[in-house]
Amino acid sequence: MAAPDALAQDGLSCVASAWHAHERELRAYLRHHLGESAPAEDLLQEVFLRALRQGEAFCTIAQPRAWLFQVARHAMTDHWRAQRPQEPVSEALPQEAADPRAPGLAPVDHLGDCLLRVLGELRPDDAAIVRACDLQGQTVQAFAQAQGLSLPAAKSRLLRARERLRTQMVTACQVRFDSDGSVCSHTPRADAPAPARN
């Protein structure tokens, strides 16, 4: 195995060889897009430094020229992005219709009352694990130890409890989900029938 100094020297040699072969072409490319300006020279130096940072890994690059030009394109993109003026967002832009119950909150944030009601309708063991793990932040492993359960059994119980909670919330509060599975709306109904407990 080569010594670290030898590897570093190999890397430097690979970079120097590629740079000698392509520096003029890279400079012309950058000047073509940026003009005869300091930014073109600055980005040329940035490309060289990025190549140096590769160390001996640069020697394994199959097409050094393509790699150098890709780095140059990325450097130009970053340069142009930094030059783009940042316009403040106008306060006159239209806003989404606010929910009168709590302006600015997502639909899922209005489910607190429904959740508390539905938890009271679940089986006690379902409600206990949901409260502990989902509302109070207890780990499933800690819950399993406290209840004398194996970890797989506790995970299975939590999964089933969450499924029953979801089903009950859809029934009791008319919760609807979008294509990503996120809550998009709900309509609490005090008279919604509760499904029979399992």
TISEDREN-770393 format. One line per 3 residues: number of its first residue (from 1); their letters; for each residue x, z, y of N, C-alpha, C, O. Coordinates in steps of 0.05 Angstrom, whole numbers, plus 5000, padded with zeros to 4 digits. Layout:
N
NUM) A) X:Z:Y:X:Z:Y:X:Z:Y:X:Z:Y; ...;
END
This chain:
198
1) MAA) 5017:5000:4976:5000:5000:5000:5018:5000:5025:5037:5015:5027; 5011:4983:5044:5027:4981:5068:5025:5005:5085:5004:5018:5086; 5046:5012:5100:5046:5035:5118:5028:5029:5141:5024:5005:5148;
4) PDA) 5016:5050:5155:4998:5045:5178:5011:5029:5200:4998:5012:5211; 5037:5033:5205:5050:5018:5226:5051:4988:5219:5048:4971:5236; 5056:4983:5193:5057:4955:5184:5030:4942:5186:5028:4919:5194;
7) LAQ) 5009:4957:5179:4982:4946:5181:4975:4940:5210:4964:4919:5217; 4982:4958:5228:4976:4954:5256:4992:4930:5267:4981:4914:5283; 5017:4926:5257:5033:4903:5265:5020:4877:5255:5020:4857:5269;
10) DGL) 5010:4878:5230:4997:4855:5219:4972:4847:5236:4968:4824:5242; 4957:4867:5244:4933:4862:5260:4940:4850:5287:4928:4831:5296; 4961:4861:5299:4970:4851:5325:4979:4822:5322:4974:4805:5340;
13) SCV) 4993:4816:5300:5003:4789:5296:4981:4769:5293:4982:4747:5303; 4959:4778:5278:4936:4760:5274:4922:4755:5300:4914:4732:5306; 4918:4775:5316:4905:4772:5342:4922:4754:5360:4912:4736:5373;
16) ASA) 4948:4759:5361:4966:4743:5378:4965:4714:5371:4965:4696:5388; 4965:4709:5344:4964:4681:5335:4938:4667:5343:4939:4644:5353; 4916:4681:5339:4890:4669:5346:4888:4665:5377:4877:4645:5386;
19) WHA) 4897:4685:5391:4895:4684:5420:4912:4661:5431:4904:4647:5450; 4936:4657:5420:4954:4636:5429:4940:4609:5424:4943:4590:5440; 4925:4607:5402:4913:4582:5395:4888:4576:5412:4881:4552:5416;
22) HER) 4873:4597:5420:4847:4592:5432:4843:4603:5461:4822:4599:5472; 4863:4615:5472:4860:4627:5499:4852:4606:5520:4834:4611:5536; 4866:4584:5520:4860:4563:5540:4832:4553:5538:4818:4550:5558;
25) ELR) 4823:4549:5513:4795:4539:5509:4775:4560:5517:4754:4554:5528; 4780:4586:5511:4762:4607:5519:4760:4609:5549:4739:4613:5560; 4783:4607:5563:4783:4609:5592:4767:4586:5604:4751:4591:5622;
28) AYL) 4770:4562:5594:4755:4539:5604:4725:4544:5599:4709:4537:5616; 4718:4554:5576:4690:4560:5569:4678:4580:5589:4656:4575:5599; 4692:4602:5594:4682:4622:5612:4680:4612:5641:4661:4618:5655;
31) RHH) 4700:4597:5649:4700:4586:5677:4678:4565:5680:4666:4563:5702; 4672:4551:5659:4651:4531:5660:4624:4545:5666:4608:4534:5682; 4620:4568:5655:4594:4582:5658:4595:4601:5682:4574:4607:5693;
34) LGE) 4618:4611:5690:4619:4632:5711:4634:4622:5736:4634:4636:5756; 4646:4598:5734:4660:4588:5757:4689:4599:5757:4696:4617:5742; 4705:4589:5776:4733:4598:5779:4732:4625:5793:4738:4627:5817;
37) SAP) 4725:4645:5778:4720:4671:5791:4733:4693:5776:4741:4690:5753; 4735:4716:5789:4746:4740:5776:4730:4748:5751:4742:4756:5732; 4703:4746:5751:4688:4753:5727:4697:4738:5702:4698:4750:5681;
40) AED) 4704:4713:5706:4713:4697:5683:4738:4709:5671:4741:4711:5647; 4757:4716:5688:4782:4728:5679:4777:4756:5667:4790:4763:5647; 4759:4771:5680:4753:4797:5669:4742:4796:5641:4749:4811:5624;
43) LLQ) 4723:4777:5637:4711:4774:5611:4731:4764:5590:4730:4771:5567; 4749:4747:5599:4770:4737:5581:4787:4761:5571:4793:4762:5547; 4793:4779:5589:4809:4803:5581:4792:4821:5563:4803:4833:5544;
46) EVF) 4766:4822:5568:4748:4838:5551:4748:4827:5522:4748:4842:5503; 4747:4801:5520:4747:4788:5493:4773:4795:5479:4773:4802:5455; 4796:4794:5493:4822:4800:5481:4823:4829:5472:4833:4835:5450;
49) LRA) 4812:4847:5489:4812:4876:5481:4795:4881:5457:4802:4897:5440; 4772:4868:5455:4755:4871:5432:4769:4861:5406:4765:4873:5385; 4784:4840:5409:4798:4830:5386:4820:4850:5378:4823:4855:5354;
52) LRQ) 4834:4861:5397:4854:4881:5391:4843:4906:5377:4855:4917:5359; 4818:4913:5386:4806:4937:5374:4800:4933:5344:4796:4953:5329; 4798:4908:5335:4793:4903:5307:4817:4911:5289:4813:4916:5265;
55) GEA) 4841:4912:5301:4864:4920:5286:4869:4900:5263:4865:4876:5266; 4877:4911:5240:4883:4894:5217:4858:4880:5206:4861:4860:5192; 4834:4890:5213:4809:4877:5204:4807:4849:5215:4793:4832:5204;
58) FCT) 4820:4844:5238:4819:4818:5250:4831:4797:5231:4823:4774:5231; 4850:4805:5215:4863:4787:5196:4844:4777:5174:4849:4756:5162; 4823:4791:5169:4804:4784:5148:4781:4765:5159:4765:4756:5143;
61) IAQ) 4781:4760:5185:4760:4743:5196:4766:4714:5188:4787:4704:5193; 4746:4702:5175:4750:4675:5164:4754:4654:5185:4770:4636:5182; 4739:4657:5207:4740:4637:5229:4745:4651:5255:4726:4656:5270;
64) PRA) 4770:4657:5262:4776:4672:5287:4765:4658:5312:4756:4672:5330; 4767:4632:5313:4757:4618:5337:4727:4623:5341:4719:4630:5363; 4712:4620:5320:4683:4625:5322:4677:4654:5330:4659:4659:5346;
67) WLF) 4693:4673:5319:4689:4701:5326:4695:4706:5355:4680:4720:5369; 4717:4694:5365:4724:4698:5394:4703:4686:5412:4696:4699:5432; 4692:4663:5405:4672:4651:5423:4645:4667:5421:4631:4669:5441;
70) QVA) 4639:4678:5398:4615:4695:5396:4618:4719:5414:4600:4727:5428; 4642:4732:5413:4646:4755:5431:4645:4747:5460:4634:4762:5476; 4655:4724:5467:4654:4714:5494:4625:4710:5503:4617:4717:5526;
73) RHA) 4608:4699:5485:4580:4695:5492:4566:4721:5497:4550:4724:5515; 4572:4740:5480:4559:4767:5483:4568:4780:5509:4552:4793:5522; 4594:4777:5515:4604:4789:5540:4590:4776:5564:4584:4790:5583;
76) MTD) 4586:4750:5563:4572:4737:5586:4543:4746:5588:4533:4751:5610; 4530:4749:5565:4502:4759:5565:4501:4787:5578:4484:4792:5594; 4519:4804:5570:4520:4831:5582:4525:4830:5612:4514:4845:5627;
79) HWR) 4543:4811:5620:4550:4808:5648:4525:4799:5664:4519:4810:5685; 4511:4779:5654:4488:4769:5668:4466:4790:5669:4451:4792:5689; 4463:4805:5647:4442:4825:5647:4448:4847:5668:4430:4857:5681;
82) AQR) 4473:4853:5671:4481:4874:5691:4477:4864:5720:4472:4879:5738; 4478:4837:5723:4475:4826:5750:4446:4822:5758:4440:4818:5782; 4428:4823:5739:4400:4818:5744:4389:4840:5762:4392:4863:5755;
85) PQE) 4376:4833:5784:4365:4854:5801:4342:4869:5787:4326:4857:5773; 4342:4895:5791:4322:4912:5779:4300:4917:5800:4304:4929:5821; 4276:4906:5794:4254:4910:5813:4237:4934:5806:4230:4938:5782;
88) PVS) 4230:4950:5826:4213:4974:5820:4186:4965:5811:4176:4944:5820; 4174:4980:5793:4147:4974:5784:4127:4980:5806:4127:5001:5818; 4110:4960:5811:4091:4964:5832:4069:4983:5824:4059:4983:5802;
91) EAL) 4061:5000:5843:4040:5019:5838:4013:5005:5837:3993:5017:5829; 4012:4980:5846:3987:4965:5847:3980:4952:5820:3959:4940:5817; 3998:4955:5800:3992:4943:5774:3968:4956:5762:3964:4980:5765;
94) PQE) 3951:4940:5748:3927:4952:5736:3935:4972:5714:3954:4968:5700; 3920:4993:5713:3924:5014:5693:3903:5012:5671:3881:5002:5676; 3910:5021:5647:3890:5022:5626:3868:5042:5633:3873:5061:5647;
97) AAD) 3845:5036:5623:3822:5054:5628:3829:5082:5617:3836:5085:5594; 3826:5102:5634:3833:5129:5626:3809:5142:5612:3786:5138:5619; 3816:5158:5592:3795:5174:5579:3788:5197:5597:3806:5212:5605;
100) PRA) 3763:5200:5605:3755:5221:5624:3761:5249:5613:3763:5268:5629; 3764:5253:5587:3769:5280:5576:3797:5289:5583:3801:5313:5588; 3816:5270:5582:3844:5278:5588:3859:5252:5595:3870:5239:5578;
103) PGL) 3859:5245:5621:3872:5220:5629:3901:5219:5620:3916:5238:5621; 3909:5194:5611:3936:5189:5603:3943:5196:5575:3965:5191:5566; 3924:5208:5560:3930:5216:5532:3922:5193:5513:3902:5179:5518;
106) APV) 3937:5191:5491:3930:5171:5471:3906:5182:5455:3901:5206:5455; 3891:5164:5441:3868:5173:5426:3874:5196:5407:3858:5214:5403; 3897:5194:5394:3904:5215:5374:3906:5243:5387:3902:5263:5374;
109) DHL) 3912:5243:5413:3915:5269:5427:3888:5283:5432:3888:5306:5439; 3866:5269:5428:3840:5281:5432:3828:5292:5406:3805:5301:5406; 3843:5292:5385:3832:5299:5359:3834:5329:5353:3826:5338:5331;
112) GDC) 3844:5345:5372:3848:5374:5367:3823:5388:5357:3824:5402:5337; 3801:5384:5372:3776:5398:5364:3767:5389:5337:3758:5405:5320; 3768:5363:5332:3760:5352:5307:3777:5362:5284:3767:5369:5263;
115) LLR) 3803:5364:5289:3821:5373:5268:3815:5402:5260:3814:5408:5236; 3811:5419:5280:3805:5447:5274:3779:5449:5258:3777:5465:5239; 3759:5434:5266:3733:5434:5252:3737:5425:5223:3726:5437:5204;
118) VLG) 3751:5403:5219:3754:5392:5192:3771:5410:5174:3765:5412:5150; 3791:5422:5186:3807:5441:5170:3789:5463:5158:3794:5472:5135; 3770:5472:5173:3751:5492:5163:3733:5482:5141:3721:5498:5127;
121) ELR) 3731:5456:5139:3714:5444:5118:3729:5437:5093:3716:5430:5072; 3755:5438:5094:3771:5431:5070:3772:5455:5051:3765:5477:5058; 3780:5449:5026:3785:5470:5007:3807:5488:5018:3825:5478:5031;
124) PDD) 3805:5514:5012:3825:5533:5024:3854:5525:5018:3871:5528:5035; 3860:5516:4993:3888:5509:4987:3897:5484:5002:3921:5482:5010; 3879:5465:5007:3886:5441:5023:3891:5450:5052:3911:5442:5064;
127) AAI) 3873:5466:5063:3876:5474:5091:3902:5490:5094:3916:5488:5115; 3909:5507:5075:3932:5524:5077:3958:5508:5078:3975:5514:5095; 3961:5488:5061:3986:5472:5061:3988:5454:5086:4010:5450:5096;
130) VRA) 3965:5443:5095:3966:5427:5119:3973:5443:5144:3990:5435:5160; 3961:5467:5145:3968:5485:5168:3997:5492:5168:4011:5491:5188; 4007:5500:5144:4035:5509:5142:4055:5487:5147:4073:5490:5164;
133) CDL) 4052:5464:5134:4072:5443:5135:4068:5424:5159:4088:5415:5170; 4044:5417:5166:4039:5397:5187:4035:5409:5214:4041:5397:5234; 4023:5433:5216:4017:5445:5242:4038:5467:5250:4044:5470:5274;
136) QGQ) 4048:5482:5231:4066:5503:5237:4095:5497:5232:4113:5513:5238; 4101:5473:5221:4128:5464:5218:4143:5475:5194:4168:5472:5193; 4129:5488:5175:4143:5499:5152:4151:5476:5133:4136:5457:5130;
139) TVQ) 4175:5478:5122:4183:5457:5103:4167:5459:5077:4157:5481:5070; 4165:5436:5063:4150:5437:5038:4165:5455:5018:4152:5468:5002; 4191:5455:5019:4206:5471:5001:4201:5501:5006:4197:5517:4987;
142) AFA) 4200:5509:5031:4194:5537:5038:4166:5544:5029:4161:5566:5019; 4147:5526:5033:4119:5531:5024:4118:5535:4994:4105:5552:4984; 4133:5517:4980:4133:5518:4951:4144:5545:4941:4132:5557:4923;
145) QAQ) 4165:5555:4953:4177:5580:4945:4158:5603:4951:4155:5621:4934; 4145:5602:4974:4127:5624:4981:4102:5625:4963:4091:5646:4958; 4094:5602:4953:4070:5600:4936:4076:5601:4906:4058:5600:4889;
148) GLS) 4103:5602:4899:4110:5601:4871:4106:5574:4858:4099:5573:4834; 4109:5553:4874:4104:5526:4863:4131:5511:4860:4151:5519:4873; 4132:5491:4843:4156:5474:4843:4154:5455:4867:4132:5451:4878;
151) LPA) 4177:5445:4875:4177:5427:4898:4160:5402:4893:4145:5394:4911; 4163:5389:4870:4145:5365:4865:4115:5372:4866:4099:5356:4876; 4108:5396:4856:4080:5404:4856:4070:5408:4885:4048:5400:4891;
154) AKS) 4087:5420:4901:4080:5425:4929:4077:5398:4944:4059:5395:4960; 4096:5380:4939:4094:5353:4952:4069:5339:4944:4056:5326:4961; 4062:5340:4919:4038:5327:4909:4013:5340:4922:3994:5326:4929;
157) RLL) 4013:5367:4924:3990:5380:4936:3987:5372:4965:3965:5367:4975; 4009:5371:4980:4008:5363:5008:3997:5335:5011:3981:5329:5029; 4006:5317:4994:3997:5289:4995:3967:5288:4991:3953:5274:5006;
160) RAR) 3957:5301:4970:3928:5301:4965:3913:5314:4988:3891:5304:4995; 3923:5336:4999:3910:5349:5021:3908:5331:5046:3887:5331:5059; 3929:5317:5051:3929:5298:5074:3909:5276:5070:3895:5268:5088;
163) ERL) 3907:5266:5045:3887:5245:5039:3859:5255:5043:3842:5241:5055; 3853:5280:5034:3827:5291:5037:3821:5297:5067:3798:5293:5076; 3841:5306:5081:3838:5311:5110:3831:5285:5125:3813:5284:5141;
166) RTQ) 3845:5263:5118:3840:5237:5131:3811:5228:5125:3797:5219:5143; 3803:5230:5100:3777:5221:5092:3755:5237:5107:3735:5226:5116; 3759:5264:5109:3740:5281:5122:3739:5275:5152:3717:5276:5164;
169) MVT) 3762:5269:5164:3762:5263:5193:3748:5237:5199:3734:5234:5219; 3751:5217:5181:3737:5192:5184:3707:5197:5183:3692:5185:5199; 3698:5214:5165:3669:5219:5161:3659:5237:5184:3638:5230:5196;
172) ACQ) 3672:5259:5189:3661:5278:5208:3665:5270:5237:3648:5277:5254; 3686:5256:5243:3692:5250:5272:3694:5220:5277:3702:5212:5299; 3686:5204:5258:3686:5175:5262:3713:5164:5271:3715:5147:5288;
175) VRF) 3734:5176:5260:3761:5167:5267:3766:5139:5256:3759:5133:5234; 3777:5122:5274:3784:5094:5266:3814:5090:5270:3826:5101:5288; 3825:5074:5252:3854:5069:5252:3859:5039:5258:3843:5022:5250;
178) DSD) 3882:5033:5271:3889:5005:5276:3905:4995:5252:3908:5009:5232; 3915:4970:5254:3928:4958:5231:3954:4972:5224:3964:4969:5202; 3966:4988:5243:3990:5002:5237:3985:5030:5225:4003:5045:5219;
181) GSV) 3959:5037:5223:3952:5063:5212:3951:5085:5233:3948:5108:5227; 3953:5077:5259:3952:5096:5281:3923:5100:5289:3907:5081:5288; 3916:5124:5299:3889:5129:5309:3884:5113:5334:3899:5114:5353;
184) CSH) 3863:5097:5334:3856:5081:5358:3832:5092:5372:3829:5087:5396; 3814:5106:5358:3791:5118:5371:3777:5137:5352:3781:5137:5328; 3760:5154:5364:3743:5171:5347:3719:5180:5364:3720:5181:5389;
187) TPR) 3697:5187:5350:3673:5196:5363:3663:5220:5349:3649:5218:5328; 3669:5244:5359:3660:5268:5345:3629:5269:5343:3615:5263:5363; 3619:5276:5320:3591:5278:5316:3585:5304:5302:3592:5308:5278;
190) ADA) 3571:5321:5315:3566:5348:5304:3548:5346:5279:3549:5364:5262; 3532:5325:5278:3513:5323:5256:3523:5305:5233:3508:5299:5215; 3549:5297:5234:3559:5280:5213:3560:5295:5187:3568:5318:5186;
193) PAP) 3550:5282:5166:3549:5296:5140:3577:5301:5129:3595:5283:5131; 3582:5323:5117:3608:5330:5105:3607:5323:5076:3587:5330:5062; 3628:5309:5066:3627:5302:5037:3630:5326:5020:3641:5347:5029;
196) ARN) 3621:5325:4996:3622:5347:4978:3651:5353:4971:3668:5335:4968; 3658:5379:4971:3685:5387:4965:3691:5382:4935:3674:5386:4918; 3716:5374:4930:3724:5369:4903:3730:5395:4888:3737:5395:4865;
END
